[in-house]
Amino acid sequence: MDNSLQLHNIDFEEFIKAVDQCKGNVFLETADGDSLNLKSKLCQMLGLSEILKGAQVAKATIRCENSEDESLLFRFNLYGEMPEK
């Protein structure tokens, strides 16, 4: 079963570090219906690094295939800092 959460005003560089700790796939879903697999370094480089480097996203939907990953990213979203390993 897929899990999703809303992220608000996150630092994408720190968020990608948190995504790298996830065990399963993590998808960024846009209002236009696009879905980027954030576990893919190519998607990170092409889709995020150039467009959002040093910026913050006002709102995004994140879908996790693994419930532990959802918990990890929820804590990141809540506290705004890198979860400890």
Secondary structure, 3 states (H helix, E strand, C coil): CCEEEEECCEEHHHHHHHHHCCCCCEEEECCCCCEEECCCHHHHHHHHHHHHCCCEECCEEEEECCHHHHHHHHHHHHHCCCCCC
